[in-house]
Structures are given as structure tokens and as C-alpha cells.
């Protein structure tokens, strides 16, 4: 890894701040839609944990993508919300 590939310390903080801002911005909408706290699926370093969300809430059948299952169960607004979190 060369020096250009190593993120600066302030870039890491910026990423964490952006994830925190997403949690604040979308928390109420997420709860109203899925009846779970967004905080349970957010990590300020890695962001929204789509795998955990998929396993705990969506539980799509084999052969159905998470996106398709979200749209079938919750509608297009839910798909857009999840895309905003990623």
C-alpha cells in the first residue's frame, strides 16, 4: 500500500460524522417504516449493516434479493430509504 492509498485521519472522522448524520436524519423514518431502531443497524465506522438488517428484519426467501424483498414487503419508499443509508 502506498502513501496515496492511506486515508488521512480527518477523512476517517469525516466518514464517521457522515454516518452519524445519516442515523440522525433517517432514524424516525426508519422506525416508522420497519418498527426497529436504526441505531441497532448503524456503526459509525462501517455505516449501515445491510447484512444484519437482512437477517433480522427482511428475511428474504431463497432466490429473492434483499431489494426485491424490501419492495414487496414495504414498498418503494423503503427501498429508497435503505439506498440512502448505504
Residue pairs with C-beta under 8 A, 6 or more apart in sequence:
12 45
15 45
16 44
16 45
19 42
19 43
19 44
19 45
19 46
19 47
19 48
20 44
22 42
22 47
22 48
22 84
22 85
23 38
23 39
23 42
23 44
26 38
26 81
26 84
26 85
27 37
27 38
27 39
29 81
30 36
30 37
30 38
30 81
30 85
31 37
31 38
33 74
33 77
33 78
33 81
34 57
34 74
34 78
36 56
36 57
38 85
40 52
41 48
41 49
41 52
41 53
41 56
42 48
42 49
42 85
43 49
47 85
47 86
48 82
48 85
48 86
50 66
50 82
50 86
53 82
54 60
54 66
58 66
58 69
58 70
58 73
59 69
60 66
60 68
60 69
61 69
64 72
67 79
67 82
70 78
70 79
70 82
71 78
71 79
